[in-house]
Amino acid sequence: MSREIKAELTNMCMIYRGGEVVVQRRSPEKGWPGVTFPGGHVEPGESITQSVIREVYEETGLTITHPLLCGIKDWIEDDGSRYIVFLYKCSTFSGELTSSEEGEVFWANRADLPSMNLSSGMEETFEVFFREDISELSYFRKDRENDLQIVLE
């Protein structure tokens, strides 16, 4: 039996300075609307770290250096493939914050995040970014009724 499974690789980055973080208010027509951190897909031929540096630049205008992998988020799609999000933190950057077609980007106080109109799943994702004892967020279907189990490890 083969152990190979199809996987979609993506990334997300929390850029921070003091108590502020860069957030993106995603355009509704882009899918997955709401407030999130910038990120995107890993392209063929690039490393995971290279992909987060590229995605952050494309979506924010900021050039990040030394992003630190702080965890992963994953789930199984209906077709059996796995969707994996590599989660990074970064406090070293240059450039001017500029919005893109993905959505408006701006600095927000970390304490204000829970009261924002968040993208689906971001509340749980914050646990991986903000807690030192959590490095993985997984979603598992308990049954065929879409009853999801959220596991933080």
C-alpha positions in Angstrom: 0.0 0.0 0.0 1.4 3.4 -1.0 1.9 6.0 1.7 1.8 8.8 -0.8 -1.0 11.3 -0.5 -1.8 14.5 -2.5 -1.1 17.6 -0.5 -1.6 21.3 -1.0 1.2 23.4 0.6 0.6 26.9 1.8 2.0 29.4 4.3 0.9 32.2 6.6 3.0 34.8 8.4 2.4 36.9 11.5 4.5 40.1 11.1 4.8 41.9 14.4 6.3 44.9 16.2 5.7 45.3 19.9 2.0 44.7 20.5 1.0 45.2 16.8 0.6 42.8 14.0 0.0 43.1 10.2 -3.4 41.9 9.3 -5.1 41.5 5.9 -8.8 42.1 5.4 -9.4 39.7 2.5 -11.6 40.8 -0.4 -14.8 38.8 -0.4 -14.4 37.9 -4.1 -11.1 36.2 -3.3 -12.8 33.6 -1.1 -12.1 33.0 2.6 -13.2 36.6 3.6 -12.3 38.3 6.8 -9.3 39.4 8.7 -6.2 37.1 8.6 -2.5 37.2 8.3 -0.8 37.3 4.9 0.3 34.2 3.1 -0.4 31.9 0.2 0.7 28.9 -1.9 4.1 27.3 -2.2 5.1 27.4 -5.9 7.0 24.6 -7.6 10.7 24.9 -7.2 10.7 27.1 -4.1 11.3 26.3 -0.5 8.6 26.8 2.1 10.5 29.7 3.6 11.1 31.3 0.2 7.4 31.0 -0.5 6.4 32.9 2.7 8.9 35.6 1.9 7.5 36.0 -1.6 3.8 35.9 -0.5 4.3 38.5 2.2 6.0 40.8 -0.3 3.3 40.3 -2.9 0.5 40.9 -0.4 2.0 43.6 1.9 4.9 45.3 0.1 7.1 44.3 3.1 10.3 42.3 2.7 10.7 40.0 5.6 14.0 38.4 6.8 14.5 35.5 9.0 10.9 34.2 9.3 10.6 31.6 12.1 8.5 28.5 11.6 6.3 28.4 14.6 3.8 25.7 13.7 1.5 24.1 11.2 -2.2 23.9 10.5 -3.7 21.1 8.5 -6.8 19.2 7.5 -8.0 16.4 5.1 -10.0 17.6 2.1 -13.1 15.7 0.9 -11.0 14.1 -1.9 -8.6 12.6 0.8 -5.8 15.1 0.0 -4.1 17.0 2.9 -4.1 20.8 3.1 -1.1 22.1 5.1 -0.4 25.6 6.2 3.1 26.4 7.5 2.9 29.1 10.1 5.6 31.7 10.5 6.4 34.6 12.8 8.6 37.5 11.8 9.7 40.8 13.4 12.4 41.9 10.9 11.2 43.6 7.8 11.7 46.5 5.5 9.5 48.4 3.0 6.2 50.2 3.1 3.0 48.5 4.0 0.9 48.4 0.8 -2.4 46.6 0.1 -2.8 44.3 -2.8 -5.7 42.7 -4.8 -5.8 40.1 -2.0 -7.1 42.7 0.4 -6.4 45.7 2.6 -3.4 45.3 4.9 -2.9 47.4 8.1 -1.3 47.3 11.5 -3.7 46.2 14.3 -3.3 45.9 18.1 -3.0 42.2 19.0 -5.5 42.7 21.8 -8.1 43.8 19.2 -7.9 40.7 17.1 -10.7 38.7 18.8 -13.2 41.5 18.2 -12.5 41.7 14.4 -14.4 40.0 11.7 -12.0 37.1 11.4 -11.6 34.7 8.5 -12.9 31.2 9.3 -10.5 29.3 11.6 -8.3 32.3 12.6 -9.4 32.3 16.3 -7.9 28.7 16.6 -4.9 29.6 14.5 -4.0 32.4 16.9 -3.3 29.8 19.5 -0.4 28.5 17.5 1.0 31.9 16.9 0.6 33.2 20.4 1.2 30.2 22.7 4.6 28.7 23.1 3.2 25.3 24.1 1.2 24.7 20.9 2.8 24.0 17.5 0.0 22.3 15.5 -3.7 22.9 14.8 -5.5 20.0 13.1 -9.1 19.6 12.0 -10.5 16.1 11.8 -14.0 15.0 10.8 -15.7 13.0 13.5 -18.3 11.7 11.1 -19.8 12.4 7.7 -22.1 15.2 9.1 -19.1 17.7 8.9 -18.8 17.6 12.7 -15.2 18.8 13.1 -12.8 18.0 15.9 -10.2 20.7 16.5 -6.9 19.4 17.9 -4.3 21.8 19.3 -1.0 20.1 20.1 
